[in-house]
Amino acid sequence: MEKSKVWYITGASKGIGRSLVEQLLLQGKKVAATSRKISALSDITSENFLPLEMDLTDEKSIATSLEKTKSVFGKIDIVVNNAGYGIGGAIEELSEKEINDNFNVNFFAVVKVIQQALPYLRNQRSGYIINISSIAGFAPGIGWSIYSAAKFGVTGLSEALANDLKPLGINVTAVLPGWFRTNFAKPDSIAFGKNQIDDYSFLRTAHQKMNEIDGKQLGNPDKVAKAFIELVNSQNPPTILFLGSDAYDRAIDKTNHLLQQIDEYKKLSSSTDFEE
């Protein structure tokens, strides 16, 4: 039965992760959830809930959290890589540290969690990995080059893993959300490059638009759990799921533009073939 499945969710202290945990618990699911500080999860009380303090950049910390989950619940079925944060700014404005920090959380932490979780899933020949990417990881906006690159990495990794892991009974989906009415547009989830170059002032205008939609986003985070439950119960789950009508529309626009561009340059694409 699906109710007996154990969910392991990173970045559960706020945003989509927090809503996902709360809604799953309301439905009687068993949930292990991680946060940088366990105190951020102290207000959630349920016999089916296991709060875990974890450092996403530390493989040992990740391994320990998974070991505790297995010890308490007996297994791990669904791994949700949700933790992440945005970084805004032009690429030449961002420092090496700002870039590395963002990739470490948004991409390399996903790799580390999957590496540590796979032995559990592989040994039981079943499981599901849901990697939270972003619509920016398919159709980037303006002013988010490094964040988009990291999320493109998550999307690409998920597609490749889906091929590698399906023979082992493990499904993988990259979920690409649009705008959800969470705290993602607030300072604790978004960082901006400290260095600013005048020539990129137009990026600041684009960033301001994000603040203007705060509280007006179309996506309801409390509906994510229902969507994810349907996803993990699918007979033929998608490798990529665009979440939210805004993400869907943006993906369609990007796909149509891409198809047009591919066709426009078909002759040039074929020009490098040997002529037999």
Secondary structure, DSSP 8 states (H G I E B T S, - for coil): -GGG-EEEESS-SSHHHHHHHHHHHHTT-EEEEEESSGGGGTT---TTEEEEE--TT-HHHHHHHHHHHHHHHS---EEEE----EEEB-TTTS-HHHHHHHHIIIIIHHHHHHHHHHHHHHHHT-EEEEEE--GGGTS--SSBHHHHHHHHHHHHHHHHHHHHHGGGTEEEEEEEE--BSSSTTSTTTEEE-S---GGGHHHHHHHHHHHHHTT--SB-GGGHHHHHHHHHT-SS--SEEEESHHHHHHHHHHHHHHHHHHHHTHHHHHTTS---
